């Protein structure tokens, strides 16, 4: 903390000094206690703590292989979705002569990157958890990596790392920036003041939409480089679509009308399962693929019990002999994007909890999509709703009406999927616009 009492590298505003002290003296100690308590009850938090053990040794080994003649661009992402968002930028920066490192916050990203067949990390110097955001961790990490630029993807800003990176004179950028309507970052004075202290440390703030830019500017009106660049997620989805391995569905799915329920949580399933069961009974051509966001034994058992009267097979047990099944239950991770390739319709989960998951994957494959009510986190969802290319459902009755209407007019449903696919393809290009900002002055 004393490092900011005599600020040697860059001047900083009084606002940032206030929040730096508040964060480190009050918030960090409080959060540390809360996390320790929650770790006893939440397996994911506990696992995140456990997986960080040995982090510094792994980082030192990775950095020992660095080519110091090349600039190092360090990307930080929240989870797997933001990693995919960063991928087209990573590919372009490496092609222009940079090395790239990636840190992540979520244990979901760890599991996704541990897939046996994954290739996303093969050209990266580092892929690792971000250490806890304490000032001595931040200084140690910056001293170890010595990045040429730090790139924040979408929204996951860690205050001590932002402030200390700025203090050391290392440029930072925010790409594919989003701020949800009603976000605490902008709806009140405290939120705006806190994020002002972070945004003023960023050289570039490259947002998904004009609405996101305006929300950023409400916190820091005089920032010189807040620009709308679009969402690199579109580039990522389209590039992966054209190179993805398509999972082979059971023979029973051939010539069927395939519906994929992807990234679902229990709240989503409470909304959709009864309508799906009715639809299976009425429409013999319907084939379901159920892919929970977390395919735990408990989560899978819920689906197996609900659809116990309908022939079902687990993905791990699919064989050529599975001829009479109507439901494929996914008990693996990392294959959902490929499964959407076979879908005529898709329901994307998350919008009954914290926010809808990635709708672009099924849309890019040509599926007609629906999702729940909490979708303001997705600019694509909002835009597609405005253009009547997607549907939002608030309860089981609305879901039942949507799926029965779609199955009753399958030609219109397929046409809607094609129009949605075209919508995504017209959004491509954000990565090409952002890359020059990231590489500027580093070569």
SVG drawing of the C-alpha trace seen along z (x, -y; Angstrom):
<svg xmlns="http://www.w3.org/2000/svg" viewBox="-50 -15 65 67">
<polyline fill="none" stroke="black" stroke-width="0.4" points="0.0,0.0 2.9,-2.3 3.8,-2.2 1.2,-4.8 2.2,-7.3 5.1,-8.4 3.9,-7.7 7.1,-7.4 5.9,-6.2 2.6,-8.0 0.4,-10.6 -2.9,-9.3 -6.2,-11.0 -7.3,-11.5 -10.3,-9.3 -8.0,-6.4 -5.9,-7.0 -9.1,-6.9 -10.4,-3.7 -6.9,-2.1 -6.8,-2.6 -10.4,-1.6 -10.0,1.6 -6.8,2.7 -7.5,1.7 -11.2,2.7 -12.5,4.7 -9.7,7.2 -9.5,8.3 -13.3,8.6 -13.5,10.5 -10.8,12.9 -12.8,13.8 -16.0,14.2 -14.3,16.5 -12.8,18.7 -16.3,19.1 -18.0,19.8 -15.3,22.3 -16.7,24.6 -20.1,24.7 -19.3,24.2 -17.2,26.8 -16.3,24.5 -14.8,21.9 -12.9,24.5 -11.7,26.1 -10.6,22.6 -8.4,22.2 -7.0,25.7 -6.1,25.3 -4.1,22.2 -1.6,24.2 1.7,24.3 0.7,21.4 3.9,19.5 6.1,22.5 4.0,23.1 4.3,19.5 8.0,19.4 8.5,22.6 6.3,21.1 8.1,17.8 11.5,19.5 10.6,20.3 9.8,16.7 11.3,15.2 12.4,11.8 12.8,10.4 9.0,10.4 6.5,8.2 4.2,10.1 0.5,9.3 -1.2,10.6 -5.0,11.3 -7.1,11.7 -10.5,13.4 -13.2,14.3 -14.0,17.8 -14.2,20.0 -16.6,17.8 -14.3,14.8 -11.3,17.0 -13.1,17.8 -13.8,14.1 -10.1,13.4 -9.0,16.1 -9.3,14.2 -7.3,11.4 -4.7,13.9 -4.3,15.5 -3.8,12.1 -1.4,10.8 0.8,13.9 0.6,13.6 2.0,10.1 5.0,11.3 3.8,11.1 3.8,13.7 0.6,14.1 -0.3,15.1 -3.8,15.7 -5.0,15.7 -8.5,16.6 -10.6,16.2 -13.1,19.1 -12.5,22.8 -14.9,23.4 -12.1,22.0 -9.7,24.4 -11.8,27.4 -12.6,26.3 -8.8,25.8 -8.1,29.3 -10.1,31.1 -8.0,33.9 -8.4,32.7 -8.2,29.0 -5.8,27.0 -6.5,23.5 -3.5,23.2 -0.8,24.7 0.6,21.3 0.3,19.5 3.2,18.9 1.0,19.0 -2.5,20.2 -3.0,20.0 -5.3,18.8 -5.0,15.2 -3.5,15.0 -5.6,13.4 -5.8,9.6 -3.5,8.6 -0.9,5.9 2.1,8.1 0.7,10.8 0.2,8.2 3.7,6.8 5.2,10.3 3.2,11.2 4.0,8.1 7.7,8.5 7.6,12.1 5.6,11.6 6.9,8.1 4.1,7.7 4.1,5.2 0.4,4.7 -2.4,6.0 -5.7,6.7 -8.9,7.1 -11.6,9.0 -15.3,7.9 -15.7,6.9 -13.5,8.8 -11.3,5.9 -9.2,6.6 -8.6,3.3 -5.1,3.8 -3.8,5.2 -5.3,2.3 -3.9,-0.3 -0.4,1.3 -0.1,1.9 -0.9,-1.7 1.6,-2.8 4.3,-0.9 3.6,-2.5 2.4,0.6 -0.4,-0.1 -3.8,1.5 -6.8,2.0 -10.4,3.2 -11.8,5.1 -15.3,6.2 -16.3,4.1 -19.8,4.5 -21.7,2.8 -25.2,4.2 -28.2,1.9 -28.6,1.2 -25.1,2.3 -23.7,1.0 -20.8,-0.4 -23.0,-3.2 -26.3,-3.4 -25.1,-5.3 -22.3,-7.7 -20.3,-5.1 -20.2,-2.7 -19.3,-5.4 -16.6,-6.8 -15.0,-3.3 -15.0,-2.4 -13.8,-5.9 -10.7,-5.0 -10.2,-1.9 -11.2,-3.2 -8.8,-6.2 -6.0,-3.7 -6.9,-2.1 -5.4,-3.5 -8.2,-2.1 -11.8,-1.1 -13.2,0.7 -16.9,1.6 -19.4,3.9 -22.1,1.2 -22.8,-2.4 -24.9,-1.8 -21.9,-0.2 -19.8,-3.2 -22.3,-5.7 -22.4,-3.8 -18.5,-3.9 -18.6,-7.6 -21.2,-8.1 -18.4,-7.0 -15.5,-8.8 -16.9,-11.5 -13.5,-12.8 -11.8,-9.5 -10.2,-10.1 -10.4,-6.6 -13.7,-5.0 -14.7,-3.5 -17.3,-1.1 -15.6,1.8 -18.1,4.6 -17.9,8.1 -14.9,10.3 -17.1,13.2 -18.7,13.1 -15.3,13.6 -14.5,16.4 -17.8,18.2 -17.6,18.0 -13.9,19.1 -14.6,22.1 -17.8,23.0 -15.8,23.4 -13.2,25.6 -15.1,27.5 -15.4,31.2 -19.1,32.2 -20.1,34.8 -21.9,37.8 -25.4,38.1 -27.1,41.5 -28.7,43.0 -32.1,42.2 -31.4,38.5 -30.9,38.9 -33.7,37.1 -35.2,36.0 -36.0,32.4 -33.2,31.9 -33.7,29.6 -30.7,28.7 -31.1,27.4 -27.7,26.0 -25.9,24.7 -29.0,25.2 -29.3,24.7 -32.1,26.2 -34.1,23.0 -34.1,23.3 -35.1,27.0 -38.0,26.1 -39.2,23.9 -38.6,26.1 -38.8,29.8 -42.6,30.1 -43.0,28.5 -40.3,30.7 -42.0,33.9 -45.4,32.8 -43.7,32.1 -42.0,35.5 -45.4,37.1 -47.1,35.0 -44.3,34.8 -42.6,38.1 -40.0,36.5 -38.6,34.5 -35.2,35.5 -33.8,33.8 -30.2,33.1 -29.9,32.0 -26.6,30.4 -26.5,29.1 -24.0,26.3 -22.5,28.4 -23.0,32.1 -22.7,33.3 -24.1,36.6 -26.9,34.8 -27.8,32.6 -27.8,35.5 -30.0,37.5 -32.6,34.8 -33.0,35.1 -33.0,38.9 -35.7,39.0 -37.9,36.4 -37.8,38.2 -37.7,41.7 -40.5,42.9 -38.7,41.8 -35.8,43.8 -32.6,41.9 -28.8,42.5 -25.8,40.7 -23.2,39.2 -20.5,41.4 -22.6,44.5 -23.6,43.8 -23.2,46.7 -24.3,47.5 -26.9,49.7 -28.7,46.8 -31.5,46.8 -34.7,46.2 -33.7,43.3 -35.4,39.9 -33.1,38.1 -29.3,37.7 -28.1,36.5 -24.6,34.9 -22.4,35.9 -19.2,34.2 -18.0,30.7 -16.5,29.0 -18.7,30.4 -21.8,28.1 -20.8,25.9 -20.5,28.9 -23.8,30.3 -25.6,27.1 -24.5,28.0 -27.3,30.5 -30.0,28.3 -33.0,26.8 -34.0,25.2 -32.1,24.4 -32.9,23.1 -29.8,21.4 -29.7,21.5 -28.6,19.1 -31.3,16.4 -33.2,17.6 -30.1,17.1 -27.3,14.6 -27.7,14.0 -28.0,15.9 -25.0,17.9 -23.6,17.7 -26.5,17.5 -24.1,16.9 -23.0,20.6 -26.4,22.0 -27.3,18.9 -24.1,19.3 -25.1,22.8 -28.5,21.8 -30.7,22.7 -33.8,20.7 -33.2,19.8 -35.0,18.9 -33.8,18.0 -35.2,16.8 -35.8,13.3 -32.4,12.3 -30.7,11.5 -29.6,7.9 -26.0,9.2 -26.0,10.2 -26.1,7.4 -26.8,10.1 -29.8,11.3 -31.2,7.8 -30.6,7.0 -32.1,10.3 -35.2,9.8 -35.6,6.3 -35.3,7.8 -37.7,10.6 -35.0,13.2 -35.1,14.8 -37.7,15.5 -37.6,14.9 -39.7,17.0 -40.6,16.1 -42.3,19.3 -43.2,22.8 -46.4,21.7 -44.5,19.3 -41.9,22.0 -44.6,24.6 -46.3,22.1 -43.0,21.3 -41.9,24.9 -45.4,26.1 -45.8,23.1 -42.3,23.8 -42.9,27.5 -46.3,26.8 -44.7,24.6 -41.2,26.1 -40.6,24.4 -40.9,21.0 -38.6,22.2 -35.9,23.3 -36.2,19.9 -35.8,18.1 -32.7,20.1 -31.2,19.1 -32.0,15.4 -30.3,15.6 -27.2,17.2 -27.0,14.4 -27.3,11.9 -24.1,13.3 -22.2,13.4 -22.8,9.7 -21.3,8.9 -17.8,10.2 -14.8,8.0 -14.3,6.7 -11.0,8.6 -9.5,6.9 -10.6,3.5 -9.2,4.1 -5.8,5.7 -4.1,2.5 -4.9,0.9 -3.3,3.8 -0.2,3.9 0.4,0.2 3.9,-0.7 4.8,2.8 6.7,4.2"/>
</svg>
